[in-house]
Amino acid sequence: MKVSAIQMEIGNDLEINLENARRLIEISATVGSRLVCLPEYFAIPPFSVMDRVTIYEETYEATITMLQEVSRVNRLCIVGGSLIRKRHDGLYFNSCPVYDMGVLIALQDKIHITTRERTWGLSGGERLQVFKVDGVKVGVAICADILFPKTTASLRDQEAKLMVVPLTSPVREKDVTQKNRDCIFVARAFDNNVYVIKTGSVGRTASGLKVAGRSLVAAPHGVLLKAKSETDEEVLTIDLDIAKLNEMDLVAQLFD
């Protein structure tokens, strides 16, 4: 399966963000990608530009409209990063919508929301789910969810082959773990015998934090592809051999 991880800049205008995402998705389509993945909160401008209520209400509708249309026109499955979704009971979630050829096939809520997200009034989701793209099972772990092995282990139980990780990666003055951070994604790929597609953004988050891209694709045996820059936009495209995962599944070899 050919997949693209979109590392894009998040700006101060909702419409510009959506058009930028559309442009990069269409680039992915031209190179033959079937699955296209966007970063966490890819469309949401800083709260200082739009008030929070407007962001919660207007960005959701505009974003899913764009994702549905571009998915349908380009015949793609789009893992739509994440947006803020209001549930029928009035609770708000950091949610990732997935559209395949214009049809909503999954809606994954972030489970381990951050302290900052709690101050925004968001609630955490309950479990990870899988969906199928051309018969291949795919799961989504939003940002901090990748840090919890017990959470992602449910994807192995559900026989997922791809794990998409939309996230924002803040730039910190002192970050002693940064050089070895890629190990997290290789470890999750190994633990669950999946390919991990990590999609980050460049620029600033909705709360104004400066972020670095750091997008990559990892396999159980190591990093396969990595963004050339932490500060520039880039479309990372790779052809993944799903059948090869069987050769790398040490757990199955030892215990099946």
Stockholm file with secondary structure:
# STOCKHOLM 1.0

chainA/1-256         MKVSAIQMEIGNDLEINLENARRLIEISATVGSRLVCLPEYFAIPPFSVMDRVTIYEETYEATITMLQEVSRVNRLCIVGGSLIRKRHDGLYFNSCPVYDMGVLIALQDKIHITTRERTWGLSGGERLQVFKVDGVKVGVAICADILFPKTTASLRDQEAKLMVVPLTSPVREKDVTQKNRDCIFVARAFDNNVYVIKTGSVGRTASGLKVAGRSLVAAPHGVLLKAKSETDEEVLTIDLDIAKLNEMDLVAQLFD
#=GR chainA/1-256 SS CEEEEEEEEECSCHHHHHHHHHHHHHHHHHTTCSEEECCTTTTCCCTTTSCHHHIIIIIHHHHHHHHHHHHHHHTCEEECCCEEEECTTSCEEEEEEEEETTEEEEEEECSSCCHHHHHTTEECCCCCCEEEETTEEEEECCGGGGGCHHHHHHHHHTTCSEEEEECCEECCSCCTTGGGTHHHHHHHHHHHTCEEEEECEEEECTTCCEEECCCEEEETTEEEEECSCSSSCEEEEEECCGGGHHHHCHHHHHHC
#=GC SS_cons         CEEEEEEEEECSCHHHHHHHHHHHHHHHHHTTCSEEECCTTTTCCCTTTSCHHHIIIIIHHHHHHHHHHHHHHHTCEEECCCEEEECTTSCEEEEEEEEETTEEEEEEECSSCCHHHHHTTEECCCCCCEEEETTEEEEECCGGGGGCHHHHHHHHHTTCSEEEEECCEECCSCCTTGGGTHHHHHHHHHHHTCEEEEECEEEECTTCCEEECCCEEEETTEEEEECSCSSSCEEEEEECCGGGHHHHCHHHHHHC
//
